[in-house]
Amino acid sequence: MKRTFWMMVCFWAAVWVGGCSTSWQSQPGAAASAQVPDRKGELLTSIAARYENPQAHYELGKIYHQEGRYDRAEFHYNVAISFDPVHRQAQAALVKLYQDRKDPQRARITAETYINQAATSAASLMALGRGFQREKLDDYALTCYKRAAELEPTSASIHKQLGYFYLSKGDTVLAENHLRRSFELDPNQPDVAAELGRMGVRVQIPARKSTGLLGPLRGAEPDETIK
């Protein structure tokens, strides 16, 4: 409770200071930035209604980050992580912020800390890796994907992600190796089959058989792949 109280105090102090420093938006030439304050206002209202809202803090941090207001961005990223310790997007964004601040050592230490924390499961590593890839922190993303593959070497989705990752880097040899392996592990992947076909690899998608099931099992994790 004490921590929440003081975080609220800091938050409203930041809002007050922000209100003073953003009065320039009423001046001519600020029309192009009108949409950002609107979204910022929505997020501030959401946080005021429920301060323990990690996604709102993360999104507000992203706005400040894009504006180059790194102190405020760092504050909201940290609040997001304090309320959701596995908010992978906020973790990746915080590492990116330290890089943008020209503090590569802190970025590296922070990234390694989050990677080690996520190393308890392949799913956690993949989620963090996707967060790093969205922030264009590809070296850290690849580290996560490789460690996930070490934990679950027979995961079709992990090999698929690695395949698309290498494809985005122009490494068609490694891309093909991982996409082939993914398809071997799970032949019911039309998108992977199509990508292999574009590479000149002949594959055959097995005919679908009726299983009698009504749909996917509830609680199953969606297969999200960043290309």
Accessible surface in RSA format (square Angstrom, percent):
REM  Atomic radii and reference values for relative SASA: ProtOr
REM  Chains: A
REM  Algorithm: Lee & Richards
REM  Probe-radius: 1.40
REM  Slices: 20
REM RES _ NUM      All-atoms   Total-Side   Main-Chain    Non-polar    All polar
REM                ABS   REL    ABS   REL    ABS   REL    ABS   REL    ABS   REL
RES MET A   1   196.56 101.8 157.26 104.1  39.31  93.6 125.68 106.9  70.88  93.9
RES LYS A   2   171.62  83.7 167.07 102.5   4.55  10.8 112.60 101.4  59.02  62.9
RES ARG A   3   140.24  58.9 130.67  66.6   9.57  22.8  68.43  93.5  71.81  43.5
RES THR A   4    33.57  23.9  33.57  34.0   0.00   0.0  17.50  23.5  16.07  24.3
RES PHE A   5   117.76  58.9 112.45  69.7   5.31  13.8 117.41  71.2   0.35   1.0
RES TRP A   6   154.64  62.1 154.37  74.7   0.27   0.6 133.68  71.3  20.96  34.0
RES MET A   7    26.64  13.8  25.54  16.9   1.10   2.6  24.84  21.1   1.80   2.4
RES MET A   8    53.09  27.5  52.96  35.1   0.13   0.3  52.80  44.9   0.29   0.4
RES VAL A   9    64.54  42.5  57.71  52.2   6.83  16.4  62.86  54.6   1.67   4.5
RES CYS A  10    66.10  50.0  58.41  65.1   7.69  18.1  12.43  31.5  53.67  57.9
RES PHE A  11     0.62   0.3   0.62   0.4   0.00   0.0   0.62   0.4   0.00   0.0
RES TRP A  12   108.69  43.6 104.39  50.5   4.30  10.1  98.02  52.3  10.67  17.3
RES ALA A  13    53.46  49.2  44.46  68.6   9.00  20.5  52.42  73.8   1.04   2.7
RES ALA A  14    25.83  23.8  19.00  29.3   6.84  15.6  25.20  35.5   0.63   1.7
RES VAL A  15    37.37  24.6  31.74  28.7   5.63  13.6  34.72  30.2   2.65   7.2
RES TRP A  16   179.02  71.8 170.60  82.6   8.41  19.8 150.45  80.2  28.56  46.3
RES VAL A  17    71.44  47.0  71.05  64.3   0.39   0.9  71.37  62.0   0.07   0.2
RES GLY A  18     7.78   9.6   0.00   N/A   7.78   9.6   7.78  21.3   0.00   0.0
RES GLY A  19    50.11  61.8   0.00   N/A  50.11  61.8  34.60  94.9  15.51  34.7
RES CYS A  20    75.25  56.9  52.45  58.5  22.80  53.6  33.43  84.7  41.82  45.1
RES SER A  21    58.44  49.4  34.14  45.6  24.30  56.0  44.63  95.0  13.81  19.3
RES THR A  22    26.63  18.9  23.12  23.4   3.50   8.3   8.06  10.8  18.57  28.1
RES SER A  23    74.60  63.0  62.81  83.8  11.80  27.2  47.34 100.8  27.26  38.2
RES TRP A  24   124.88  50.1 119.34  57.8   5.54  13.0 111.63  59.5  13.25  21.5
RES GLN A  25    52.17  29.2  36.68  26.8  15.49  36.9  16.37  34.8  35.80  27.2
RES SER A  26    97.49  82.4  56.66  75.6  40.82  94.0  55.70 118.6  41.79  58.5
RES GLN A  27   107.16  59.9 101.88  74.5   5.29  12.6  32.45  69.1  74.72  56.7
RES PRO A  28   132.37  96.5  98.68  90.0  33.69 122.5 111.25  91.9  21.12 131.3
RES GLY A  29    81.01  99.9   0.00   N/A  81.01  99.9  41.76 114.6  39.25  87.9
RES ALA A  30     8.74   8.0   2.26   3.5   6.48  14.7   5.06   7.1   3.69   9.8
RES ALA A  31    89.70  82.5  67.36 104.0  22.34  50.8  76.03 107.1  13.67  36.2
RES ALA A  32   105.33  96.9  61.79  95.4  43.54  99.0  75.06 105.7  30.27  80.2
RES SER A  33    41.15  34.8  38.04  50.8   3.11   7.2  12.26  26.1  28.89  40.5
RES ALA A  34    51.91  47.7  44.18  68.2   7.72  17.6  50.64  71.3   1.27   3.4
RES GLN A  35   149.07  83.4 144.44 105.6   4.63  11.0  47.76 101.7 101.32  76.8
RES VAL A  36    59.94  39.4  57.45  52.0   2.49   6.0  59.94  52.1   0.00   0.0
RES PRO A  37    34.83  25.4  25.76  23.5   9.08  33.0  27.37  22.6   7.47  46.4
RES ASP A  38    93.99  65.8  84.87  84.5   9.12  21.6  27.34  64.3  66.65  66.5
RES ARG A  39    99.45  41.8  97.87  49.9   1.59   3.8  42.18  57.6  57.27  34.7
RES LYS A  40    16.03   7.8  16.03   9.8   0.00   0.0  15.32  13.8   0.72   0.8
RES GLY A  41    30.67  37.8   0.00   N/A  30.67  37.8  29.06  79.7   1.61   3.6
RES GLU A  42   100.16  57.5  89.43  67.7  10.74  25.6  40.94  79.2  59.22  48.4
RES LEU A  43     5.69   3.2   5.50   3.9   0.19   0.5   5.69   4.0   0.00   0.0
RES LEU A  44    35.39  19.7  34.65  24.8   0.74   1.9  34.87  24.5   0.52   1.4
RES THR A  45    95.11  67.6  89.90  91.1   5.21  12.4  67.25  90.3  27.86  42.1
RES SER A  46    40.47  34.2  31.48  42.0   8.99  20.7  24.84  52.9  15.63  21.9
RES ILE A  47     0.00   0.0   0.00   0.0   0.00   0.0   0.00   0.0   0.00   0.0
RES ALA A  48    47.28  43.5  22.76  35.1  24.52  55.8  22.98  32.4  24.30  64.4
RES ALA A  49    91.55  84.2  48.62  75.0  42.94  97.7  60.15  84.7  31.40  83.2
RES ARG A  50   128.77  54.1 125.78  64.1   2.99   7.1  61.96  84.7  66.81  40.5
RES TYR A  51    10.11   4.7   6.69   3.8   3.43   8.9   6.69   5.0   3.43   4.2
RES GLU A  52    75.28  43.2  72.14  54.6   3.15   7.5  32.79  63.4  42.50  34.7
RES ASN A  53    24.70  17.0  24.70  23.9   0.00   0.0   0.00   0.0  24.70  23.9
RES PRO A  54    27.54  20.1  27.54  25.1   0.00   0.0  27.54  22.7   0.00   0.0
RES GLN A  55    75.97  42.5  75.97  55.5   0.00   0.0  45.93  97.8  30.04  22.8
RES ALA A  56     5.11   4.7   2.61   4.0   2.50   5.7   4.52   6.4   0.59   1.6
RES HIS A  57     0.00   0.0   0.00   0.0   0.00   0.0   0.00   0.0   0.00   0.0
RES TYR A  58    21.96  10.3  21.96  12.5   0.00   0.0   9.03   6.8  12.93  15.9
RES GLU A  59    48.85  28.0  47.16  35.7   1.69   4.0  19.29  37.3  29.55  24.1
RES LEU A  60     0.00   0.0   0.00   0.0   0.00   0.0   0.00   0.0   0.00   0.0
RES GLY A  61     0.00   0.0   0.00   N/A   0.00   0.0   0.00   0.0   0.00   0.0
RES LYS A  62    48.22  23.5  48.22  29.6   0.00   0.0  25.78  23.2  22.44  23.9
RES ILE A  63    20.10  11.4  19.68  14.7   0.42   1.0  19.78  14.2   0.31   0.9
RES TYR A  64    10.23   4.8  10.23   5.8   0.00   0.0   0.83   0.6   9.40  11.6
RES HIS A  65    16.86   9.2  12.55   8.7   4.31  11.0  10.30  10.6   6.56   7.6
RES GLN A  66   140.42  78.5 101.17  73.9  39.25  93.5  47.35 100.8  93.07  70.6
RES GLU A  67    72.49  41.6  36.38  27.5  36.11  86.0  37.13  71.8  35.37  28.9
RES GLY A  68    40.61  50.1   0.00   N/A  40.61  50.1  18.57  51.0  22.03  49.3
RES ARG A  69    63.05  26.5  54.91  28.0   8.14  19.4  39.41  53.9  23.63  14.3
RES TYR A  70    64.49  30.1  61.02  34.7   3.47   9.0  33.24  25.0  31.25  38.5
RES ASP A  71   110.08  77.1 100.79 100.3   9.29  22.0  36.11  85.0  73.97  73.8
RES ARG A  72    40.90  17.2  37.71  19.2   3.19   7.6  18.52  25.3  22.38  13.6
RES ALA A  73     0.00   0.0   0.00   0.0   0.00   0.0   0.00   0.0   0.00   0.0
RES GLU A  74    27.73  15.9  27.73  21.0   0.00   0.0   7.43  14.4  20.31  16.6
RES PHE A  75    55.66  27.8  49.65  30.8   6.01  15.6  55.33  33.5   0.33   0.9
RES HIS A  76     3.33   1.8   3.33   2.3   0.00   0.0   0.03   0.0   3.30   3.8
RES TYR A  77     0.00   0.0   0.00   0.0   0.00   0.0   0.00   0.0   0.00   0.0
RES ASN A  78    65.03  44.8  59.96  57.9   5.07  12.2  23.47  56.5  41.57  40.2
RES VAL A  79     2.72   1.8   2.40   2.2   0.32   0.8   2.72   2.4   0.00   0.0
RES ALA A  80     0.00   0.0   0.00   0.0   0.00   0.0   0.00   0.0   0.00   0.0
RES ILE A  81    24.12  13.7  23.22  17.3   0.89   2.2  23.22  16.7   0.89   2.4
RES SER A  82    38.31  32.4  15.15  20.2  23.16  53.4  25.74  54.8  12.57  17.6
RES PHE A  83    49.50  24.8  19.84  12.3  29.66  77.2  22.47  13.6  27.03  77.4
RES ASP A  84    40.62  28.5  39.13  38.9   1.49   3.5   8.52  20.1  32.10  32.0
RES PRO A  85    89.92  65.5  84.36  76.9   5.56  20.2  84.44  69.7   5.47  34.0
RES VAL A  86    91.72  60.4  82.38  74.6   9.34  22.5  82.38  71.6   9.34  25.3
RES HIS A  87    15.76   8.6  11.84   8.2   3.92  10.0  12.92  13.3   2.84   3.3
RES ARG A  88    29.98  12.6  26.38  13.4   3.60   8.6  11.93  16.3  18.04  10.9
RES GLN A  89    62.32  34.9  60.58  44.3   1.74   4.1  15.55  33.1  46.78  35.5
RES ALA A  90     0.00   0.0   0.00   0.0   0.00   0.0   0.00   0.0   0.00   0.0
RES GLN A  91     0.86   0.5   0.86   0.6   0.00   0.0   0.00   0.0   0.86   0.7
RES ALA A  92     0.09   0.1   0.09   0.1   0.00   0.0   0.09   0.1   0.00   0.0
RES ALA A  93     0.00   0.0   0.00   0.0   0.00   0.0   0.00   0.0   0.00   0.0
RES LEU A  94     4.96   2.8   4.96   3.6   0.00   0.0   4.96   3.5   0.00   0.0
RES VAL A  95     0.00   0.0   0.00   0.0   0.00   0.0   0.00   0.0   0.00   0.0
RES LYS A  96    55.35  27.0  55.35  34.0   0.00   0.0  21.07  19.0  34.28  36.5
RES LEU A  97     0.00   0.0   0.00   0.0   0.00   0.0   0.00   0.0   0.00   0.0
RES TYR A  98     7.14   3.3   7.14   4.1   0.00   0.0   1.12   0.8   6.02   7.4
RES GLN A  99    67.49  37.7  57.68  42.2   9.81  23.3  11.20  23.8  56.29  42.7
RES ASP A 100    43.54  30.5  30.87  30.7  12.68  30.0   9.69  22.8  33.85  33.8
RES ARG A 101    69.30  29.1  45.68  23.3  23.61  56.2  28.03  38.3  41.27  25.0
RES LYS A 102   175.42  85.6 150.42  92.3  25.00  59.5  99.48  89.5  75.95  80.9
RES ASP A 103    53.81  37.7  51.68  51.4   2.13   5.0  13.65  32.1  40.16  40.0
RES PRO A 104    93.42  68.1  89.97  82.0   3.44  12.5  90.38  74.6   3.04  18.9
RES GLN A 105   113.87  63.7 109.67  80.1   4.20  10.0  30.17  64.2  83.69  63.5
RES ARG A 106   108.84  45.7 105.86  54.0   2.98   7.1  29.45  40.2  79.39  48.1
RES ALA A 107     0.19   0.2   0.19   0.3   0.00   0.0   0.19   0.3   0.00   0.0
RES ARG A 108   103.84  43.6 103.84  52.9   0.00   0.0  43.52  59.5  60.32  36.6
RES ILE A 109    87.17  49.6  86.25  64.3   0.92   2.2  86.63  62.4   0.54   1.5
RES THR A 110    21.70  15.4  18.60  18.9   3.09   7.4  12.03  16.2   9.66  14.6
RES ALA A 111     0.00   0.0   0.00   0.0   0.00   0.0   0.00   0.0   0.00   0.0
RES GLU A 112    75.66  43.4  74.38  56.3   1.28   3.1  28.52  55.2  47.14  38.5
RES THR A 113    59.30  42.2  54.76  55.5   4.54  10.8  40.23  54.0  19.07  28.8
RES TYR A 114    23.17  10.8  23.17  13.2   0.00   0.0  10.54   7.9  12.64  15.6
RES ILE A 115     5.95   3.4   5.95   4.4   0.00   0.0   5.95   4.3   0.00   0.0
RES ASN A 116    90.14  62.2  76.68  74.1  13.46  32.4  25.66  61.7  64.49  62.3
RES GLN A 117   103.01  57.6  81.94  59.9  21.07  50.2  42.64  90.8  60.38  45.8
RES ALA A 118     0.20   0.2   0.00   0.0   0.20   0.5   0.20   0.3   0.00   0.0
RES ALA A 119    25.95  23.9  15.23  23.5  10.72  24.4  15.85  22.3  10.10  26.8
RES THR A 120   123.56  87.9  87.34  88.5  36.22  86.3  78.68 105.7  44.88  67.8
RES SER A 121    41.99  35.5  37.70  50.3   4.29   9.9  37.86  80.6   4.13   5.8
RES ALA A 122     4.41   4.1   2.30   3.5   2.12   4.8   2.30   3.2   2.12   5.6
RES ALA A 123    69.98  64.3  57.33  88.5  12.64  28.8  65.05  91.6   4.93  13.1
RES SER A 124    26.66  22.5  21.97  29.3   4.69  10.8   4.50   9.6  22.16  31.0
RES LEU A 125     0.49   0.3   0.49   0.3   0.00   0.0   0.49   0.3   0.00   0.0
RES MET A 126    13.17   6.8  13.17   8.7   0.00   0.0  13.17  11.2   0.00   0.0
RES ALA A 127    32.83  30.2  28.35  43.7   4.48  10.2  29.55  41.6   3.28   8.7
RES LEU A 128     0.00   0.0   0.00   0.0   0.00   0.0   0.00   0.0   0.00   0.0
RES GLY A 129     0.00   0.0   0.00   N/A   0.00   0.0   0.00   0.0   0.00   0.0
RES ARG A 130    37.79  15.9  37.79  19.3   0.00   0.0   0.64   0.9  37.16  22.5
RES GLY A 131     1.44   1.8   0.00   N/A   1.44   1.8   0.89   2.4   0.55   1.2
RES PHE A 132     0.00   0.0   0.00   0.0   0.00   0.0   0.00   0.0   0.00   0.0
RES GLN A 133    21.73  12.1  13.83  10.1   7.90  18.8   6.18  13.2  15.54  11.8
RES ARG A 134   110.88  46.6  79.52  40.5  31.36  74.7  48.70  66.6  62.19  37.7
RES GLU A 135    17.40  10.0  13.54  10.2   3.86   9.2   4.29   8.3  13.10  10.7
RES LYS A 136   169.70  82.8 149.28  91.6  20.42  48.6  98.76  88.9  70.94  75.6
RES LEU A 137     9.70   5.4   4.96   3.5   4.73  11.9   9.70   6.8   0.00   0.0
RES ASP A 138    33.46  23.4  29.83  29.7   3.62   8.6  12.56  29.6  20.89  20.8
RES ASP A 139   119.60  83.8 112.27 111.7   7.33  17.3  32.74  77.0  86.86  86.6
RES TYR A 140    37.98  17.7  37.98  21.6   0.00   0.0  27.09  20.4  10.89  13.4
RES ALA A 141     0.00   0.0   0.00   0.0   0.00   0.0   0.00   0.0   0.00   0.0
RES LEU A 142    35.95  20.0  35.95  25.7   0.00   0.0  35.95  25.2   0.00   0.0
RES THR A 143    54.98  39.1  51.02  51.7   3.96   9.4  29.95  40.2  25.04  37.8
RES CYS A 144     0.00   0.0   0.00   0.0   0.00   0.0   0.00   0.0   0.00   0.0
RES TYR A 145     0.00   0.0   0.00   0.0   0.00   0.0   0.00   0.0   0.00   0.0
RES LYS A 146   100.42  49.0  98.05  60.2   2.37   5.7  51.20  46.1  49.22  52.4
RES ARG A 147    78.52  33.0  77.78  39.6   0.75   1.8  21.48  29.4  57.04  34.6
RES ALA A 148     0.00   0.0   0.00   0.0   0.00   0.0   0.00   0.0   0.00   0.0
RES ALA A 149    16.63  15.3  14.42  22.3   2.21   5.0  14.66  20.6   1.97   5.2
RES GLU A 150   134.62  77.3 104.81  79.3  29.80  71.0  48.14  93.1  86.48  70.6
RES LEU A 151    90.65  50.5  65.03  46.5  25.62  64.4  67.25  47.2  23.40  63.0
RES GLU A 152    85.30  49.0  82.20  62.2   3.10   7.4  26.89  52.0  58.41  47.7
RES PRO A 153    77.94  56.8  74.50  67.9   3.44  12.5  75.22  62.1   2.71  16.9
RES THR A 154    93.39  66.4  79.24  80.3  14.15  33.7  47.39  63.7  46.00  69.5
RES SER A 155    19.11  16.1  10.41  13.9   8.69  20.0  12.06  25.7   7.04   9.9
RES ALA A 156    18.05  16.6  13.16  20.3   4.89  11.1  13.16  18.5   4.89  13.0
RES SER A 157    46.17  39.0  41.43  55.3   4.74  10.9  21.42  45.6  24.74  34.7
RES ILE A 158     4.04   2.3   4.04   3.0   0.00   0.0   4.04   2.9   0.00   0.0
RES HIS A 159    20.85  11.4  20.85  14.5   0.00   0.0  19.93  20.5   0.92   1.1
RES LYS A 160    18.37   9.0  18.37  11.3   0.00   0.0   0.30   0.3  18.07  19.2
RES GLN A 161     1.12   0.6   1.12   0.8   0.00   0.0   1.12   2.4   0.00   0.0
RES LEU A 162     2.96   1.7   2.96   2.1   0.00   0.0   2.96   2.1   0.00   0.0
RES GLY A 163     0.00   0.0   0.00   N/A   0.00   0.0   0.00   0.0   0.00   0.0
RES TYR A 164     6.92   3.2   5.42   3.1   1.50   3.9   4.18   3.1   2.74   3.4
RES PHE A 165     6.34   3.2   6.34   3.9   0.01   0.0   6.34   3.8   0.00   0.0
RES TYR A 166    20.92   9.8  20.92  11.9   0.00   0.0  12.82   9.6   8.10  10.0
RES LEU A 167    50.48  28.1  39.10  28.0  11.38  28.6  39.10  27.5  11.38  30.6
RES SER A 168    67.16  56.7  25.21  33.6  41.94  96.6  36.06  76.8  31.10  43.6
RES LYS A 169   111.09  54.2  77.30  47.4  33.78  80.4  48.42  43.6  62.67  66.8
RES GLY A 170    57.63  71.1   0.00   N/A  57.63  71.1  31.97  87.7  25.65  57.5
RES ASP A 171    51.79  36.3  44.89  44.7   6.90  16.3  19.66  46.3  32.13  32.0
RES THR A 172    78.56  55.9  75.66  76.7   2.90   6.9  49.14  66.0  29.42  44.5
RES VAL A 173   105.68  69.5 101.33  91.7   4.35  10.5 105.44  91.6   0.24   0.7
RES LEU A 174    66.26  36.9  66.26  47.4   0.00   0.0  66.26  46.5   0.00   0.0
RES ALA A 175     0.00   0.0   0.00   0.0   0.00   0.0   0.00   0.0   0.00   0.0
RES GLU A 176    45.92  26.4  45.92  34.7   0.00   0.0   3.65   7.1  42.27  34.5
RES ASN A 177    78.01  53.8  69.67  67.3   8.34  20.1  21.33  51.3  56.68  54.8
RES HIS A 178    36.64  20.0  36.05  25.1   0.58   1.5  22.39  23.1  14.24  16.6
RES LEU A 179     0.00   0.0   0.00   0.0   0.00   0.0   0.00   0.0   0.00   0.0
RES ARG A 180   103.01  43.3 101.38  51.7   1.63   3.9  27.40  37.4  75.61  45.8
RES ARG A 181    89.55  37.6  88.52  45.1   1.03   2.5  27.72  37.9  61.83  37.5
RES SER A 182     0.00   0.0   0.00   0.0   0.00   0.0   0.00   0.0   0.00   0.0
RES PHE A 183    19.15   9.6  18.96  11.7   0.19   0.5  18.96  11.5   0.19   0.5
RES GLU A 184   115.06  66.1  85.58  64.7  29.48  70.2  43.04  83.2  72.02  58.8
RES LEU A 185    55.95  31.2  23.49  16.8  32.46  81.6  26.37  18.5  29.58  79.6
RES ASP A 186    51.38  36.0  50.19  50.0   1.19   2.8  12.07  28.4  39.32  39.2
RES PRO A 187    49.18  35.8  49.18  44.8   0.00   0.0  49.18  40.6   0.00   0.0
RES ASN A 188    71.21  49.1  56.66  54.8  14.55  35.0  10.68  25.7  60.54  58.5
RES GLN A 189    12.69   7.1  10.71   7.8   1.98   4.7   9.40  20.0   3.29   2.5
RES PRO A 190    73.03  53.2  69.53  63.4   3.50  12.7  69.79  57.6   3.24  20.2
RES ASP A 191    49.44  34.6  39.85  39.7   9.58  22.7  33.90  79.8  15.54  15.5
RES VAL A 192     0.00   0.0   0.00   0.0   0.00   0.0   0.00   0.0   0.00   0.0
RES ALA A 193     7.12   6.5   4.21   6.5   2.91   6.6   4.49   6.3   2.63   7.0
RES ALA A 194    47.82  44.0  33.80  52.2  14.02  31.9  45.26  63.7   2.57   6.8
RES GLU A 195    23.93  13.7  23.93  18.1   0.00   0.0   0.00   0.0  23.93  19.5
RES LEU A 196     0.47   0.3   0.47   0.3   0.00   0.0   0.47   0.3   0.00   0.0
RES GLY A 197    42.28  52.1   0.00   N/A  42.28  52.1  24.97  68.5  17.31  38.8
RES ARG A 198   171.76  72.1 131.73  67.2  40.03  95.3  76.00 103.9  95.76  58.0
RES MET A 199    50.22  26.0  14.71   9.7  35.51  84.5  23.50  20.0  26.72  35.4
RES GLY A 200    63.53  78.4   0.00   N/A  63.53  78.4  35.69  97.9  27.84  62.4
RES VAL A 201    14.39   9.5   8.42   7.6   5.97  14.4  11.94  10.4   2.46   6.7
RES ARG A 202   235.23  98.8 203.73 103.9  31.50  75.0  85.35 116.6 149.88  90.8
RES VAL A 203    54.09  35.6  17.91  16.2  36.18  87.2  26.58  23.1  27.51  74.6
RES GLN A 204   154.63  86.5 138.00 100.9  16.64  39.6  45.46  96.8 109.17  82.8
RES ILE A 205    78.83  44.9  58.47  43.6  20.36  49.1  58.47  42.1  20.36  55.3
RES PRO A 206    54.75  39.9  43.51  39.7  11.24  40.9  52.24  43.1   2.51  15.6
RES ALA A 207    89.02  81.9  63.41  97.8  25.62  58.3  73.63 103.7  15.39  40.8
RES ARG A 208   189.60  79.6 155.27  79.1  34.33  81.7  69.87  95.5 119.73  72.6
RES LYS A 209   178.15  86.9 155.57  95.5  22.59  53.8 104.20  93.8  73.95  78.8
RES SER A 210   116.10  98.1  71.49  95.4  44.61 102.8  54.82 116.7  61.28  85.9
RES THR A 211   105.03  74.7  68.34  69.3  36.68  87.4  66.14  88.8  38.89  58.8
RES GLY A 212    68.59  84.6   0.00   N/A  68.59  84.6  39.48 108.4  29.11  65.2
RES LEU A 213   129.08  71.9 103.07  73.7  26.00  65.4 104.21  73.2  24.87  66.9
RES LEU A 214   192.88 107.4 152.83 109.3  40.05 100.7 156.05 109.6  36.83  99.1
RES GLY A 215    37.47  46.2   0.00   N/A  37.47  46.2  27.06  74.3  10.42  23.3
RES PRO A 216   127.28  92.8 100.41  91.5  26.87  97.7 112.83  93.2  14.45  89.8
RES LEU A 217   145.31  80.9 135.23  96.7  10.08  25.4 137.84  96.8   7.48  20.1
RES ARG A 218   239.18 100.4 205.32 104.7  33.86  80.6  84.07 114.9 155.10  94.0
RES GLY A 219    77.97  96.1   0.00   N/A  77.97  96.1  43.24 118.7  34.72  77.8
RES ALA A 220    67.18  61.8  35.54  54.8  31.64  72.0  46.31  65.2  20.87  55.3
RES GLU A 221   147.62  84.8 123.17  93.2  24.45  58.2  53.19 102.9  94.44  77.1
RES PRO A 222   112.29  81.8  89.35  81.4  22.94  83.4 100.79  83.2  11.50  71.5
RES ASP A 223    89.88  63.0  53.03  52.8  36.85  87.1  38.80  91.3  51.08  50.9
RES GLU A 224    76.11  43.7  66.63  50.4   9.48  22.6  35.70  69.1  40.40  33.0
RES THR A 225    28.74  20.4   5.52   5.6  23.22  55.3   4.73   6.4  24.01  36.3
RES ILE A 226    31.49  17.9  27.87  20.8   3.63   8.7  31.43  22.6   0.06   0.2
RES LYS A 227   142.83  69.7  97.03  59.5  45.80 109.1  70.44  63.4  72.40  77.1
END  Absolute sums over single chains surface
CHAIN  1 A    13254.1      10703.4       2550.7       7659.7       5594.5
END  Absolute sums over all chains
TOTAL         13254.1      10703.4       2550.7       7659.7       5594.5
